[in-house]
Amino acid sequence: MIAVIAAGGAVVTAGVGIAIAMGPVGWVILIGAGLATGYAAGKVADALGQGFSGLIYDVSTDINWF
């Protein structure tokens, strides 16, 4: 019974999401959500890139190249 209620809730949620996306306010919400997601992904990628670059730099400074 709980699975049926959960499935019904998912259908209602999907329907509300589609209804919101049809209007101009929905487009603003979707664009804002996309920008926020892109910003968050960029921050995570930047942090990972800086950490990896710092690790490579630290390893390379320990090597006697000449």
N, C-alpha and C positions, 0 to 999 in steps of 0.2 A: 504494500500500500504506500509506503514511504517513497519507493522508487517511482511510482506513478505520480505522486505529488511533485517530486523533484523534476521529473520529465516535463510535467505541466508548467512548472515554474520556469524551466529553461525555454520552453516555447513562448511563454509570455514575455520573458526577457528579450528573446530574439525579436519578437514582434514589436516591442517597444523600441528596440534599437533601430529597426528598419523604419519605424514611423518617425523617429527623431531625425534619421539621416535624410528623409525626404524634404524636410523644410530648410529654410535658410539658417535658422538657429542651429539645426543639426549639423549643417556644413561647418559652421563656426566651431562647434564642439569637436567634430571630427578633425578639422585642421589643427585645432589647439592640442588635441590628444596626440596627433601625429608629430607635431613639433616637440611636445614634451617627451615623447618616446625617443625621437631622434636626438634630442639634447642629452637625455639620460644615457643612451647608447654611446654617444660621443664622449661623455665624461668617463664612462667605464673603460672604453677603448683607450682613451688618453692615459688613464691611470695605469692600465696594464702595459701600455707602450713605454711609459716612463720607468716603470719598475723593471721591465725587461732590459731597457737601454742602460739603466743604472747598473744592473747586474753584469751586463756585457762589459761596460766601462770598468767596473771594479776588477773583473777577471783580467781584462787586457792590461791594466796598470800593474798587475802583479807579475806579468811576463816580462822578462828581460829581453827586449827586442834587439838591442844592439850591444 
